[in-house]
Amino acid sequence: MKKHAIWTLAGVLALTALVLGACGPAATPTEEPPAPPTEPATEAPATEAPLTGTVTLWHGWKESEIPSLNDVIAGFQGMHPEVTIDVLYTPFDDLRGKFETAAATGEGPDLLIGPGDWGPALYNAELIGDVSMYASEDLLASINSAALGAVQYQGAVIGLPHTIKGVVLFRNTLLIPDAPATWDDLAASAQSATSGDVVGADLEYGFFFSAAQLTACGGSLMDANGDPTFNNEAGVCWVNLLNGFKDVGPTEYYTDNDVNLFKTGNAGLIIDGSWNTSALAEAIGADNLKIDPWPAYGDSHLSGYVQTENVYLSVNAAPENLDAAWAFVEYLFSPEAQAMLADPTKAAHIPAVSGVAISDRLMQEAVAAFDLGTVFPVIPEMGAYWGPMDTALKSVFDEGADPAAALQTAFDSVTAGIQDIRSQ
Amino acid sequence: MATISLPSSRSSQRAVGDLSRRLRQSRTAWIYILPAGLIMGVISFFPQLYQVGMSLTDYRIQNLRFNLFNPETYIKYAPDFVGLENFLRILNNTINVENYDFLRLLLFNLTWTFSNVAFHVGLGVLIALALNSRELIGRRVYRALFIIPWALPGYITALTWKNMYDDRFGAINQLFGVANRALGTSLPTDTRWMVVAQPPIGGLLAFLPLAFYAVLLANVWLGWPFMTVVATGALQSIPHELYEAAEMDGASPWQKFWRITAPLIRPAMVPAIMLGTIWTFNQFNVIYFISEGDPLGRTEILVTQAFKLVYEKRLYGVASAFSLVVFVILFVITLINNRVTRATEAYDVA
C-alpha cells in the first residue's frame, strides 16, 4: 500500500501541476537571453521564399470542435496562402487503427491529432517521430511542464500536447439545483429528482470512465512500471461502488444514452468527457449546466481520468512538406490559435499552453474538477488493461460475478498481456 | 527424356501424345481464359498463398513495412517464423484475447449456422408455397414486399435491429409496454437483450444466451427472402399437370408436397442451402453490429473473432492462421453438405 500511496501522490502532484499550469500566467521571463530562432518562424520572413506544400492532418474531433479547427486553418493559411491543409476526419473509434495501418505501410497523414496515451505505443511501433529536433525551446517552454512531461518518452519528445481533457460530472441545475458534496448526497438528490421520464442520474461505468474511481477507495490501477495493483480490497471496494451506481439510476456501459438523455433535459447528472461541454451547454443552455467538483466518498472522493490530446508527427511526413507541417504545428500552439480552440461556443479546449486565459465559467469548472482527477497512464502497458477490465466489470454488473474473483481473472489476463507487450 | 522413348513405356508415350493433342485442341480456350486467370492469380491466389505464409509467422503491426519485393526490408521488418505455433495457440486457447475459447466459438458458430438455415429454408419454402397459390390476390405485391429485407444493405438492417433491441429506447421493449397497456399483459419492458447472461433455455441449450435468440430473429428476418425467391422460381417450373394427376390418384396435400414439390425444387434449393450455409456461417454484419459478441463473447462467431484479431489486436499472423482454420471448417461443412444432399449427383442426372 505504501508503494501505491507514493504513486498516487506522484500522480496527484503531476495532475495538480498540469492543471495549475494550464490556468497559470505566461511563463516568467528568465534573465537568459532568448535563444536565436533556429526553426521556421510562425510568420514567414519577407526575405525567405514563402512556404509551400500540402500538409495532411487526420483527426477525430467532434462536430462542435471542427469549426475551431477550421478557424485555425484559415488563420494559418492567411499567413501562408501557398500551403494547403488537407484535413481528414475519421470517427474517433476508427482513427487509431486507420492511422496505424496507413503509417505502417508508408502512407497516412503528416500530422495526427490524438489522445496522449496513444503516443508510446505509436512511437514503439515506429509510426510517429521524435519532434525534439523541430520544436524550438520557446515552443517547448510555452507548454505546461506537466503536460510536456507526459510526452517525453525514451529520451524523445513523441508529440506536443495542445489541450487537457478529462472525465467530469455534469449537472443540469434545473433538475438538481445543488452540487452533491458527497456520494450519499448524489444518490439522494438523484433519487428525489427521478420522476416519470426524468432520471436524477444516468451514470456511465465503462472502464475508461470509471477506472479513476479507484481513487475513491484508496486504490490505483497500476504501479509506476505499469504492473497491475487493483487486485486487492481497494479494487473490490471500487467494483462494489460502481455496481452501486445501479441503485442511483440507470447506468451506461459505453453508450451515448446518458448524453442524449441529458441533452433532452431528462437527466440530472451524468459522467462524461469534458469534450462534450459545448454540445451539452448548447442543448440545455449554458446557464443550466454545471461541472461539479467530484463528490467525497468516505475519506477520499470520486474521480475521473485527465489526459492530454497531442499532435503527432508521422514518420512518413513527406520531406518536402515538413517545413509547412511544422509551421502549422507552431501556429497551433500560438496564443492566437489557442484562443480559437478555447472558444467556449466551439471546441472549448482547455489549453495545455501556459498564458492563455480561460474566461468561460464552464471551462473554469472543468479545470477545477480536474484538480480531483486522476492522471491517465501514458505507457504502452495500458493496452493490456482494456479487454480484461471490461470483462471483469461486465461480469460483475451483468452476471453478478464475485468482484474478487472477477478482479483475479482480470489480473491474470492483464499480467499475461503486459508480458506480451513487453516481449514485442 | 530418354525414358519416354523406351519401347517399354509405350503407354506413357501414348498418354503424352494424347495430352499434347488435347492441349493443341484446347489452345483457343486457354487463350480465352488466360487474362482472367492472370488477374485471378494476382488478386486471389497470390494473396491466399501469402496468407498461408503469414500464418506461419508472428506477423504484427511493425512487420507491415516488410515488402516481399524489397530485400532492403528483410532484415529489419521481416516477421519471425513460428511454424505451426499460431495454429496451436488458436486451438489451445492461448491467444491473449478476452473471452476466447475456440471450441465454444465453433459450437456457437455451427449452432448459429444450422438454426438460421433451418429457419430460412423452412420459412422460405412455406412462404413461396403460399405465394404460389393462384387464388392469392396481390401475390406479385407480396413478392415485391418480401424482397425488401434481402434488398436492404445488411449493415443498415443490423443497425436498425440493434436500435430496436435497446433496453430503454428500443421498439421491442416499448412494443411490450404498449401491449401491456392495451391487453393487460405483463410482458417485461426492460429486458437487456444483449446483456443478460442467464440462458433463457437450460439443458443442452444452456450455452446460448438471450442475445442469441435476439440475433437469430434478426437474421431469420434477413435471410428467408432469398430462399423464397429461389423456391418460387423452382415452384413455377413445376408443371401443374403433375399435381392434377396426383389429385386424380387421390394424393393428399402432404403427399403432393413430398412426392412432387420437394423432389422437383431440390435441384434449385440445394445450391441455395449450401450458399446460405456459407453466408450464415460468415454472417459478420448481424453479429458484429447487433450483439457485438456480447455478453462476454458468447455470441461471437469465427469471422467476427478473426476481424477483432486484425482490427483490435493487430495479430496479423494469428489472424491469418485463424482464417485458414475457418476455411478448413467451411470446406468440411461443404463436403458433408454435398455428400448428404447429393447435390452433385442431382446435377449429373440432370
Chai-1 contact restraints between the chains, C-beta under 6 A:
chainA,res_idxA,chainB,res_idxB,connection_type,confidence,min_distance_angstrom,max_distance_angstrom,comment,restraint_id
A,G97,B,Y311,contact,1.0,0.0,6.0,A-B,restraint_1
A,E100,B,I61,contact,1.0,0.0,6.0,A-B,restraint_2
A,A104,B,I61,contact,1.0,0.0,6.0,A-B,restraint_3
A,A104,B,L64,contact,1.0,0.0,6.0,A-B,restraint_4
A,T105,B,L64,contact,1.0,0.0,6.0,A-B,restraint_5
A,A125,B,I61,contact,1.0,0.0,6.0,A-B,restraint_6
A,A125,B,Q62,contact,1.0,0.0,6.0,A-B,restraint_7
A,G387,B,E98,contact,1.0,0.0,6.0,A-B,restraint_8
A,T391,B,E98,contact,1.0,0.0,6.0,A-B,restraint_9
A,D398,B,V195,contact,1.0,0.0,6.0,A-B,restraint_10
A,D398,B,A197,contact,1.0,0.0,6.0,A-B,restraint_11
A,D398,B,P295,contact,1.0,0.0,6.0,A-B,restraint_12
A,E399,B,A197,contact,1.0,0.0,6.0,A-B,restraint_13
A,A416,B,N96,contact,1.0,0.0,6.0,A-B,restraint_14
A,G417,B,N96,contact,1.0,0.0,6.0,A-B,restraint_15
A,D420,B,N96,contact,1.0,0.0,6.0,A-B,restraint_16
